[in-house]
C-alpha cells in the first residue's frame, strides 16, 4: 500500500523579467500599464539593406519584432550579484542570448526573493531550476553555420550556447542549486509547463524552492523567415506597433519577440519560516494535448485544459476574475481560444476580464509563459490589468467576452487564469490566487 502524500501549498516569492519594454519587472510593468508597445522595426541585425543583400530570401519579409533593447548581461550581473566572481563573468562566454535573458531574469527573481543562497539559508539540494525554451539558441546556430559554410572553424562554445537546457544549467551552476535541473521544450507552452512542473514538484515535497519560467531569443533572420513561410506572423499593418492585435477582426498573425520571465516558487511553510515576501499562491495547473494537428489548434484541447486546471485548483469558473489568454493575434488561434473561454466561462458576463499581453510585448514563444505569469501575479498584487492594444473591432466570432481594451483597468483581482498553447497541440493552464 502506497503512502498518502499531503500536497503542500506553493507560493511565489520572487519575480524577474526581461522584455521588449524593459530589463526588469518594475520598468516592464509601468510601461504595460501606460499602454506602451515594445514592437518596432528590427534593429539588432545591423543595416537592413546589407542583411537583405546577404540573405536574399529575407527580401519582402515583415521585419518587425519585440526586441530587447540596451541589454548588457555583464553589466546586469555586476549590479544584481554583488561580489560576482571571475568564474561568474567567465561563464557568460558559454551563454547564447536566450540563456543570458534567463540568467538576468533569474538574478532579479532570486534577489527579489531575498533568499541568501551564498550563506546557505536554503539547503542547495532542495533548490531546483526548471526553465523552458522553445528553440534554444537559433542565433548561435545561424552565426556558427555561416562560419562553417565559409570554411572557418566553429566556436568551441557552439554546443553549450545552442542547447535549450543550458539556461537552467547555467543558473543552477551560478547559484549552486542542486535540486531538479531541467528544461522543458514544448514550443510556446514551454515556460508555463516549466512553472507547472515546478509547482507540482514542490506540492509533492521534492524541492523547497524552484526558479522556473521561460526564455527565448529567436528574433533571427532564419526564424523570421520560417514563421513567415508558415504564414504565422503579421504581414499587414499600419505601423509596427499596430501589428499585434489579439481578437481583432483584422488580425493576421503574431509578432515575434524576445524575452524571459522567471519566478521563484516556494513551499509555503518554508517561505514563512524565513520571512519571505509572498506575492501570490499557485493553486492550479493542467496540461493537455489536442492530438489533431501540428500547427492548427483544436478548441477541445483548450477547453479540457482550463477545466482540468479549475478542477486541480478546486474552484469554479465563477471564481476567476481575470484571464491572461494565449491571445497571439493569429486568426485561428484567437478564434479557438475565444470559443473555449466562452464554453468554460460563458459569454456576456462581467467577468472574467480578458487582457492580452502580446499586443504590447509581441510573442516570445517559449519565454511567454514565464513573462505572462509575472504579469498575472502583478495584476493580483496591484488590482490593475494591462490593456489589449489595437483591439479596434472585435472579431464577431470572438465577441461576447469582457476584453480590457485600449487602456489599463483597475478592478478587484483575486484569482487569475493564464493560458499558453504551442505547436504540436500542447496546452498549459496555470491558476494564481491572492495569498491569504
NORURHU-V630709 format. One record per backbone hydrogen bond with DSSP energy under -1.0 kcal/mol. CO is the residue of the C=O (numbers start at 1). NH is the residue of the N-H. E is the energy in kcal/mol with one decimal. If there is no record, write none. Layout:
# NORURHU-V630709
CO/NH/E
CO/NH/E
This chain:
# NORURHU-V630709
9/268/-2.7
10/282/-2.3
11/266/-2.6
12/279/-2.9
14/264/-2.7
16/262/-2.5
18/260/-2.6
19/22/-1.1
22/19/-3.4
24/28/-1.8
25/29/-2.8
26/30/-2.3
27/31/-2.0
28/32/-2.4
29/33/-2.3
30/34/-1.6
31/36/-2.4
32/35/-1.4
40/65/-2.5
43/46/-1.7
47/51/-2.1
48/52/-2.8
49/53/-1.8
50/54/-2.3
51/55/-3.3
55/58/-2.1
56/59/-1.5
58/61/-2.3
61/63/-1.0
62/64/-1.5
63/42/-2.1
65/40/-2.4
65/67/-1.1
66/258/-2.3
72/76/-2.2
73/77/-2.9
74/78/-2.3
75/79/-1.6
76/80/-2.4
77/81/-2.0
81/84/-1.2
85/89/-1.8
86/90/-2.8
87/91/-1.9
89/92/-1.1
90/93/-1.5
91/94/-1.7
92/95/-2.1
96/100/-2.1
97/101/-2.6
98/102/-1.7
99/103/-2.8
100/104/-2.6
101/105/-2.4
102/106/-2.6
103/107/-2.4
104/108/-1.8
105/109/-2.5
106/110/-3.0
107/111/-1.9
108/112/-2.6
109/113/-1.8
110/115/-1.1
115/117/-1.8
116/121/-2.0
117/120/-1.7
123/126/-2.6
124/127/-1.2
124/178/-2.7
126/208/-2.5
126/209/-1.7
127/179/-3.2
128/211/-2.5
129/182/-2.4
130/213/-1.4
132/215/-2.0
137/141/-2.0
138/142/-2.5
139/143/-2.3
140/144/-2.7
141/145/-2.2
142/146/-1.7
143/147/-1.6
144/148/-2.4
145/149/-2.7
146/150/-1.7
147/152/-2.8
148/151/-1.6
155/158/-1.8
157/161/-2.2
158/162/-1.7
159/163/-2.0
162/137/-2.0
163/166/-1.6
164/167/-1.0
165/169/-2.4
166/170/-2.3
167/171/-1.7
168/172/-2.7
169/173/-2.3
170/174/-2.5
171/175/-2.0
172/177/-2.0
180/129/-3.5
182/131/-1.9
184/133/-1.4
186/189/-2.1
187/190/-1.7
189/193/-2.8
190/194/-2.3
191/195/-1.9
192/196/-2.6
193/197/-2.8
194/198/-2.2
195/199/-2.6
196/200/-2.2
197/201/-2.2
198/202/-2.3
199/203/-2.3
200/204/-1.8
201/206/-2.4
202/205/-1.4
203/8/-2.3
208/267/-2.7
209/128/-2.4
210/265/-2.6
211/130/-2.4
212/263/-3.1
213/132/-3.1
214/261/-1.9
216/259/-2.5
218/220/-2.2
220/224/-2.6
221/225/-2.3
222/226/-2.3
223/227/-2.5
224/228/-2.3
225/229/-2.2
226/230/-1.2
227/232/-2.4
228/231/-1.6
232/254/-2.2
239/242/-1.2
240/243/-1.5
245/248/-1.9
247/395/-2.6
248/251/-1.6
254/234/-2.7
255/363/-3.6
256/66/-2.2
259/216/-2.0
260/18/-2.5
261/214/-1.8
262/16/-2.4
263/212/-2.7
264/13/-2.7
265/210/-2.4
266/11/-2.9
267/271/-2.4
268/272/-2.7
269/273/-2.2
270/274/-1.2
271/276/-2.6
272/275/-1.3
280/12/-2.8
281/433/-2.7
284/431/-2.3
286/429/-2.3
288/427/-2.3
294/424/-4.1
298/302/-1.1
299/303/-2.2
300/304/-2.6
301/305/-1.9
302/306/-2.3
303/307/-2.3
304/308/-2.6
305/309/-2.0
306/310/-2.2
307/311/-2.2
308/312/-2.5
309/313/-2.2
310/315/-2.1
316/319/-1.9
317/320/-1.5
321/353/-2.8
322/417/-2.5
323/355/-2.0
324/419/-2.1
329/253/-1.9
330/334/-2.1
331/335/-1.3
332/336/-2.6
333/337/-2.3
334/338/-2.6
335/339/-2.3
336/340/-2.4
337/341/-2.7
338/342/-2.4
339/343/-2.1
340/344/-2.2
341/345/-3.3
342/346/-1.5
353/323/-2.8
354/404/-2.9
356/359/-1.5
357/360/-1.5
357/361/-2.2
358/362/-1.6
360/38/-3.5
363/257/-2.1
364/367/-2.8
365/368/-1.4
367/371/-1.8
368/372/-3.0
369/373/-1.1
370/374/-2.0
371/375/-2.1
372/376/-2.0
373/377/-2.4
374/378/-2.2
375/379/-1.7
376/380/-1.5
377/381/-2.4
378/382/-2.6
379/383/-1.7
383/411/-1.7
385/409/-2.1
388/406/-2.0
390/392/-1.8
393/249/-3.6
395/398/-2.2
400/348/-3.5
401/403/-1.5
402/354/-2.3
403/405/-1.0
404/388/-3.0
405/407/-1.9
409/385/-2.6
414/434/-2.5
415/321/-2.1
415/322/-1.5
416/432/-2.7
417/324/-3.0
418/430/-2.5
420/428/-2.1
422/425/-1.1
422/426/-1.6
425/290/-2.7
426/422/-3.1
428/420/-2.4
429/286/-1.8
430/418/-2.9
431/283/-2.5
431/284/-1.4
432/416/-2.7
433/281/-3.1
